[in-house]
Structure formats: structure tokens, C-alpha cells
Amino acid sequence: MIAAVLSVVALAFVGGCIYGLWMGRGPVHTPFGVRANPGASIAELAPIGFMTALVAFPAALVLTLAAAFPLFRLWVHRGYASVPAYVGGGVIVAMIGATIIAAAHVFADFLIDNDFLFAMLLIAVSGPAAGFVVWCVLRRSLVASSR
């Protein structure tokens, strides 16, 4: 489960860096006319990625402890060992996280629209990726224990 949290944090860092490049694109209206906005500079990408990872870490930790750990423990108990089962578990956990963020966005105006879409995209990618990471770690531990 630690590997799953770390994979989510790593994806959040990379996603934050990519989002930093993308979010500033488009025309900027200034008193002197409209000019192109090149987005964040290269020097700003690492701090944006770091901030994204910093926000994703506690969310990933809580979702892992509250939802993923019991779900994947059930998966192991039932004998599910295939990649689709674990990726599907990651999708289920991601849907739980997406539901929480969507509710916070609707009822508390949690994020602005572009940030909300980015958060949903990040969750949609991170859940299945974390499920795959858990499958890889469990597969390695089962192979090592059978020797």
C-alpha cells in the first residue's frame, strides 16, 4: 500500500508539472492589447508539481487507509490475483475519491473549474495506476514467498 501512495504522489508531481505548462496557455488581455501567454516557465514547474504532490499525499494516504486497504485485503482473501481485479479496485477507490472531491466542489466551491477538471483527470489516472502497482508488489511478494 505504501508503493500505491508513492505512485500516486509521483503521478501528482508529474501531472502538476504538466498542468503548470498547460494552465497558462492562451491569450492574456493587458492594457496594451492582447499578447500570447507561454505558460509557466521551466523554473516554476517543479514548485507547481511539488505543491500538487503535497496536496495529493494526504488525500492518497486517507483513501488508501480508509478504502483501498480494506478492499485489497478482501481481494487477497477471496483469491483475486489478476491485473483486471486490482486495476478495477483502483478504479473503485478513485471513484470514491472523485465523489468526495465532486461533492466538495459542488457544495463548498472547493476548486475553480480548470483545477477541478485537472483533479478529476489526476484521480482517473492515479486510481488504476495505484491498483496496478499494488498488483505488481503483491505478485513479487507471492513469488518470493513461494520459493
N, C-alpha and C positions, 0 to 999 in steps of 0.2 A: 504494500500500500504506500510505503514511503516513495518507491520508484514512481508510482502513479502521480503522487502530489508533485514530485520534482519534474516529471514530464509536463504536467500542466503549467507549472511555473516557467519552465523553459519555453513552452509554446507561447505563453503570455508575453515573455520578454521579446521573442522574435516577432510575434504579432504586433506588439506595441511599437517596435522599430518600424515595421512595415506601415502601420497605421500613421506613425509620425510623418512618413514620407507622403502618404496619401491625403491626410486630412487638410493640409494647407493648400492643396491644388485648387486652381480656379482663379477667376478674376478678382482683383481687390479694387474696391472703389475708394479713391483718395480724392482730396480736394483738387488735385492736379489732373484728374482723369482716371481712367481705368488702366491698370497695369497687371501683368501676369504675376502670380504668386508661385514661386518654385517649391513651396512646402518647407518642411523643417530642414535645417542644414544637417550635415553629417554629424556635427558636434552635438546636436540636440537629440539624435536618435537614441543613443544609449540611455540618457536620463528618462526619456519617454518610455522606452522598453522596461527600464528598472521600475518606474512608477507603476506600470501596468502589471508587472510581476509582483510588486509589493501589494497591490490590491488583490491579485488573484490568489496569493498564497493563503491568507486566512479563509477565503471562500472555498478553495480547494481542500484545505485541511478539514473544515467543518463538514463539507459534503462527503469527504472520504470517511470520516468517523461516524457520521450520522446515517448515511445512506449506502455508500459503497462497501464498507466493511461488512455490514450485515448481509447485504446482497451477495457479495462474492463468497462469504462464508457459507451461505446457503448453496451457492453454485458448487463449491468444493464438496459439501456434504452430500449433495444429490449426484455427484459424479460427473458433472458437466466439465468437459475438458477441451471443447473445441473453440476455435477462434471466434466463430459467429456468436457463441454464447457469451463470451467475455466482452466482445465489442458491443453486443446487444445490451449487456449490463452497463457498459459505459454510456450507451445512448440513454438508457433509463435514468441513470444518475444525472446526465447532462440535462434531460428534460425536467428533472426535479429542480436543478439549479436555474434553468431558464424560466421555469414557472415562478420561482421566488423573485428573480430579477424583474420579470414582466409585471408581477404584482406590485413590487416596489416602484416601478416606473409609472404604472397607471395610478396608483393611489397616493404616492408621495412625490411624483415628478422627479424620480431618482436620477435620471440621466437625460441629456439632450438627445435629440433624435439620432444623429450620426454616432454618438457614443453608445447608444442603446443598440443600434444595428451592429456595431463592432463587438459589443459584449455578447450578443446572440451568436454571431459568427464564431467568436472565440470559444464559446461554450459548445457549439455544434462540432467544432473540430477537436476540442480537448477531451470531451467525453469518450468518444470511440478510441482516440489515441491512448488515453489512460487505460481503458479496458484492454487494449492490445498489449500495453506494457505489462499489466498485471498477468495476462496470459503468458507472456514471454518469461517473466520472473518465475511464475509457478511451474511452467514447463521445465525450466532449468533446474529448479529445486526438486521436482519429482524425478527427473532423470538422474540427478546427483544422488538422491536418496535410494534409488533402485540399484545402484552399483554396489 
